[in-house]
Amino acid sequence: MSETTELAARAAKLDAVDELAAVRARFVLDEAVYLDGNSLGALPAAVPGRMEDVVRRQWGELRIRSWDESGWWTAPERIGDRIAPLVGAAPGQIVVGDSTSVNVFKALVGAVRLARLDGDGRDEILFDATTFPTDGYIAESAARMTGCTPRPLEPAEVPGALSGRTAAVLLNHVDYRTGRLHDLPALTAAVHAVGAPVVWDLCHSAGALPVGLDEHGVDLAVGCTYKYLNGGPGSPAYLYVRAGLQDRFDSPLPGWNSHAEPFGMRSAYEPAPGALRGRVGTPDILSMLALEAALDVWDGVTVEAVRAKSLALTDFFLECVRAYVPAGRVESLTPVAHAERGSQVALRCPPAPGLAGAGGAPVAGDVMKRLIEQGVVGDFRYPDVLRFGFTPLYVGFGDVERAARVLAETLAG
């Protein structure tokens, strides 16, 4: 039996015993191998019908009555409570709304204000230099606004840089380029040891692996919902504020929606209790209710089962790549150790003869374009990284084997 035939046979056996295999039917999918759920999750099958009701009946017929009768007004905290178990949080600590960027700003400035309640000596914001660029932009802006010095660092450098000057720390749970999983429990404990709060960006971990926000005493966290939570393009993000901090959380973006009496229209601001302090303006109801419908795919599914399958899928993909792809054509940037791996595999793909992109485009971008043309959908990060995201709710082992085989054939020309 050839190596290709053997791996294909193993994939079939693994799919046959996969406890999450039936969940795939909850999504709208075609014959393509979709490995870009770390950028945009697939469409859950229940969403179109639910949105038909939202648009035609709730908006079209009930109109403004839907704020009460259809539960529009309470959607941000209601949907937050549905996300909570996926990130290890008790109810009442997550509010949904705004973008990830806006929530990073609220959380980071709020964290500095929390730190300064105990004194004025804290004047440094440490942030992950490897994180998604926007987080860095916001950290630098928040530093200017609060009179702090921004310090970009590798996550591994953070413990050694912490001091009594640390006002807040912003970290990404999973590196968006390499798929490296950072040690949330240890880093959170290190930040707390110097009396500072920490903000975690969960965009590439929520819905893919256990987070344990409450268990590890995380102060604040933010995340998007259009990746592993499959909420749709531009679906609203969320903000987590630990229960013990909520009465002291001072949002830099107070709005009428976060007022204790939102319809009192008072000139003086009085923050609402609990996670509601994270609200700002009128919720984006259409996309929010699409997200609520999308979360139905999690019924009966545990994050632990998703994590187990994620590791099995990425292990199998790396094995298939080693078996199929010619030596030296790609290099995995994703850690081998399970404790350091998210739910994606990043492969560095250096230039090779005959594979240069048109107009001098990076070779990795050209390779990904060819893969997509052949029904294997991943994405590309400049200058030479192929990213493959594994959403265990709808990706199978047969998909993994096919993706590695098509990659090898593409690289072979």
N, C-alpha and C positions, 0 to 999 in steps of 0.2 A: 504494500500500500504506500503510495507517495505521501510526502509530508503534507501536501495540500489536501489530499483526500482524507488523511488522518485528522487534520485539524477541523475540516468541515464536518466530519463525523462526530468529533467531540463536541462541536458547537451544537449540533442537532440534539445530542444527548443532554447537554446542559439546558437547552431551551425546553426540553421535555419535562424536566423536573423543576423548572423555575417557578417559584411560588407567586411571582409577580407577573408572569406571562399574560394572564388574563386581563390585566390592567391596560394593556396596549389597546384593547377594544374601546376604551373610554376616550380615545383621541382620534382626530381626523388625520389619517396618514395615507401615503401612497407607497409605491414600490421603492422609493429612494431610501437610502440609509441616512437618517437624519441625526448627525452628530454635531449640531450647532445649538442645542438646547441651553448651552451656557451663554448664548447671546439672545436667543428668542425661543422660548418653549413652544412646542406644538400646540395646536388648537384642541382643547377638550371638546368632545362631541356635544356636551350639554349646553355649551355657551350660546350657539346661534339661536336655539329655541328660547332660551331664557331671555336673551336680549330682544327677541321679537316681542315678548310680553312686556319688557321694560319700556320699549319704545312705543308700541301701539296702545297698550292698555294703561300702564302706569303714567307715562308722559302724555300719550294721545288722548286718553279718556279721563283719567283722574286729575291729570295736570298738577296744580300746586298742592292738591290734597295728598299726593303721594309722599310729601315730606313727612306726614304723620301716618297715613293709612298704609303706605308701602314700606315704611321704615327707612326712608332715605336719610332722615336726620341722624339716626343712630348708627348708620352704616360704618363710619370710620372705626368706632370702637368694637362693633359687633364683628366685623371682618378681622380686626386686630386680634380678637379672642380666638378666631379660627386659625390664625397664623401662629399664635402663641405656642401650642404644643409642638409645632414643627421646629421651633428654635429653643425649646426647653424653658418656657416661661409660663407662669400662672396667669389666669385671666386678669384683666384690668391694668395691664402694663404696656400694651401696644396700641397705638392709634395709626390708622392708615390714611394716607393723603400726601399730596405734594410729590416732588421728585426725590430721588436719592440725594441729589446735590443739595436741595433745600434742607433736607433732614440732617445731612452732615453738618451744614452750617448751624442749624438750631442746636444740635447735640454738642458740637464742639465749643461754641460760644457759651452755651449753658454749662458745660463742664468747667470752663475757666471760671465762670461766676460761682459755681459750687465750691471750687477749690479756694477761692478768695474769701469765702464766708468765714474761714478760719484764720485769715491773716492776709497781708498784702505782699508777702515776699515771693510769690510765685509768678514768674515772668517768662517762662519758656513753654512753648508748645512743641512736643516731639511728634513727628509723624513719619509714616512709612514711606521711604523714598522710592520703593519699588511698586507702590500702589498705583491704581488707576489715576491718570494725571489730574482729573478734576478734584479728587480728594486733596491733592497737594496744593492746587490753586486755592481751594477753600481754606486750607490750613494756613496758608500764607496771608490770605485776606483777613481771616479771624485773628491772626497774630497782630496785624496792623491795627485792627479795630480795638483790640483789648490791650494794646501796649506791650505785647509779648514778643519774644524773639522766636522765630520758627527754626526748628532744627530737623532737617530731613535725615533719616537714618535707615540703615538696613534693620529689619526687625530683630535680628540677632544682636545688634548693637544697643538696643534700647535699654536692657537692664543695667549696662555699664554707664549709661548717660543719665539715669534717673538721679534726682537730688531734691533737696528742699525747695529748689527753684521751679520744679516741674509743676506747671499749671494744669496740663491735660496731655493725654496721649491718644493719637488716632492711628489705628492699625486695621489692616485688611486681613480677614480670616484666611482667605485663599488668594494667592497671587493670580491675577487675571491672565498673565502671560504663560507662566510655567505650570500652574496647577499645584504649587507648593502650599501645603496646609501648615499654618503657623500655630504655635502652641498657645492657644487661648488661655487655658488654666494657669500655666506658669507665668505668662506675660502679664495677665491680669493681677496675679498675686504680687509680682514684682512692682507694678505700678502702685498698688495699694500699700505696699510696704513703706513707700515714701509719702503716703498720705494724699496721693493724687487720684483723680478719676480717669477712667479709660473709656474711649469710644471705639466700638468695633463695627467695621463695615462687613456685612454678611452677604453681599450680593452673590458671591460665588460659593456659598456654603448652605444657605437656607434652602431646604428641600432636597439637599443632596447628602447631608450627613448630620449627625447629632451636634448640637451647638452647646446646650447646657447653660443658657444665660443665667437662670436663677441659681443653679447648682454652683456655678463658679463666681457668683457675686459680681457679674458685669454691671457697670453703672448705666451706660447708655449704649444703644446699638441702633443701626439703621440698615436698611436693605431694600433692594428692588423686588418686584414680584413678577417680572416678565421673563425670567430665566427658568430656574428649576421649579418655580411655582406656577408657571404657565398662564400668567394673567393676561397676556396679550401685549402688543407693542405699546410702549408708553404707559402701561398700567401703573397705578399709583404705588409709591413706596410706603415704608412704614418706619415708625420711630418707637423704640423701646426705652422706657424710663423705669428703672428699678423702683419698686413700690416704696422702699424706704427713703428714696430721694425725691419723690414726687412733690411733696409739700414745699421743697426748697428749690425745685427746678424753675429757673427764670429764663424763659424762652426769649431770644432776641427778636422774634417775630410774633409779637402778640397780635391777635386779631379778634374780630367779633365772635368767631366760632369758638375761641378758647376762653371767652369771658364767662364769669360765673353766672351772669344774667345776659345771655346773648341778645335777647330781644328787648332788654331794658334800654339799650342805646345810650348808656351813660358815658359821659366824657372821661371819667376816671376809670382806669383799667383795674379790674379785680380778677385774677386768674381762677379758672375753674379748678375743681379738685381732681386729683388723679391724673391719668394719662391724657385726659382731655386738654391739658395744658399744651400738648403738642399740636393741637389743631391751630389753623390760622384763618383761612377764608372758606368760602362756600365749597363743599366737596365736589369733586369731579364725578358725578353720580354714574354716568354711563360706563366709564371704564372701571369704576369701583365695583359696580354690580356685575360686570363681566368677570372681574377677578373673583367675586364671591361665588359665581357659578363654576368657575374653573377649579376652585378649591374642593369641589365635590369629588374630584378624582382621588382625593386622599382618604375617602371613606374606607375604613377597614385596612388601611395601609399604615405601617409603622415606619418611622425614620430609620430605625435599626435595621429593618429588612431592606430598605433602600440602600443603606450604607454597605451592608454585606454584599448586595448584588453589584453595587458600584465598584467595589474593590475587585470583585471577581471579573467584571467586565474589563476594567483597565488592566488587570493582570493578564487576561487572555489576549487583549489587543497588543500589549507589549510583546507577548510571546509570539503572536502571529507576525508582528513586524520583524522581530529577530529572525523568524524562519523564512519569511518571504522576501524582504527587502535586501538588495545587495549590500554587503558590508561597506560601511563608510558613507552611504548615501544619506542617512538621517541619524540624528543623535537625540535621544530623549532628554529633555530638560526637566521632566517630571520625576520627582523622587521615587525610588523603588520602595522605600519603607512605607507601609500603610499609614503609620502615624503622621507622616509628612505629606500625604497625598490627598488632594481634593477629588473631584469627579471629572477631571479632564486629563488628557495627555497632550503635551506640547512637544513637537518634534522640530528640531532645527534642521533645515534643509538647505545646505549651501549650494552655490551654483555648480552646474555640471554641463559638459559639452552637449549641445543639441537641445537644451531645456531653457535657454534664455528667453525671457518674455519679450513680447513685441515692444519696440520703442525703449528697450533697456529696462523693462520692468523687472523687479526682483524675481528670481527664479521660484521662490516659494509661492509667491502670488500666482505665477503661471501654473504651477503644479496644482494648486487648489482649484483654479479655474477649470483645469482638465478633469479633476476629480468630480467636481459638481456636474460637469457635462455628462459624466458617466454614472450619475446617480448616487454619489457619495458626498454628502454635504457637511463640510466643516467650515473653518474660516482661517484667515491669514492675519498675522500681526507683523508689521514691519520690523526688521528688514527681511527675516528669513525663517519665521516660525509658522508652522502648521499647527492649528489648534483643533482638537477633537473633543467635544463635550459629550459625556455619557449620562443620559437621563434614564435611570433604571426603570422608570414607570413605563417606558415604551421602547427602549432599545434592548435588543436580544443578542445572544451570542452569535447567531448566524449573521446578524448585521455586522458585528465586530470582525468576524473572519472575512466577510466580503470586503469590508473597508480596507483591511490590511492587504488583501490580495489585489484589489484595484490600485492601491497606492504603489505596490511593487511593480505592477504592469506599467503604470504611468511612468515611474522613474526609469524603468528599463527601456522606455521609448517604444 
